Amino acid sequence: MVSVRIVALLAGLLGAMEMVSAAPTRSTPDSASEVPTRVMVEDDVQPAAVVTPPPCVAMTPAPSVEETQARFDKFANAFLVTKNLTEAFEYIAASYRNHNPFASGDGPGPALDVLGPIWPSTQITVLGTTFQSPQGWLHYRNSMSGEIVDRYRWDAGCIVEHWDQGEKYPGT
Ligand SMILES: *[C@@H]1O[C@H](CO)[C@@H](O)[C@H](O)[C@H]1NC(C)=O
């Protein structure tokens, strides 16, 4: 992830430099000539653009267990099967707390920043999904990081918390 961000940052900086060097009045031709005027940036290192949905807003009255489970099933299908992050993140609350120690922050934004560039090319094998109110579990194998168990806590129809370190899929 870091390298993707650095490349994107460099691409932005070099783009700005190109604009400067292309300006009609060059005051410092000598130093400008040391700046490369063309930089090839491979398309596949550009972060994929993910449309960020509005965050999930707590429902009043809170949905029933069955309704929450149906929402969890839709979330699981969008996240793991159709891999539509925009749809999946419609279930993530603005107050989303990510307990993954490597997460750069809470809330949907940092999670989308991490997942956006890698998710489209990640191969996912679903091993199981289950909901035991108020929590839902996803168990899958992903070509980037192997076998994963995600645990999500739901509140008033939205995902408000996530754990994925040392989690055990229920019944295993
Ligand atoms: C992904 O989900 C969003 C929100 O539900 C929807 O607008 C969009 O059309 C979906 N994209 C695809 C490729 O199905």
PDBQT file of the ligand as one rigid body, heavy atoms in Angstrom, charges set to zero:
ROOT
HETATM    1  C1  LIG A 201     -22.351  -1.279  -6.829  1.00  0.00    +0.000 C 
HETATM    2  O1  LIG A 201     -23.253  -0.852  -5.869  1.00  0.00    +0.000 OA
HETATM    3  C2  LIG A 201     -23.721   0.465  -6.040  1.00  0.00    +0.000 C 
HETATM    4  C3  LIG A 201     -24.532   0.838  -4.817  1.00  0.00    +0.000 C 
HETATM    5  O2  LIG A 201     -25.477  -0.147  -4.494  1.00  0.00    +0.000 OA
HETATM    6  C4  LIG A 201     -24.505   0.526  -7.336  1.00  0.00    +0.000 C 
HETATM    7  O3  LIG A 201     -24.961   1.845  -7.543  1.00  0.00    +0.000 OA
HETATM    8  C5  LIG A 201     -23.574   0.122  -8.474  1.00  0.00    +0.000 C 
HETATM    9  O4  LIG A 201     -24.295   0.083  -9.675  1.00  0.00    +0.000 OA
HETATM   10  C6  LIG A 201     -22.972  -1.241  -8.215  1.00  0.00    +0.000 C 
HETATM   11  N1  LIG A 201     -21.942  -1.494  -9.205  1.00  0.00    +0.000 N 
HETATM   12  C7  LIG A 201     -21.950  -2.579  -9.959  1.00  0.00    +0.000 C 
HETATM   13  C8  LIG A 201     -20.820  -2.716 -10.911  1.00  0.00    +0.000 C 
HETATM   14  O5  LIG A 201     -22.830  -3.427  -9.878  1.00  0.00    +0.000 OA
ENDROOT
TORSDOF 0
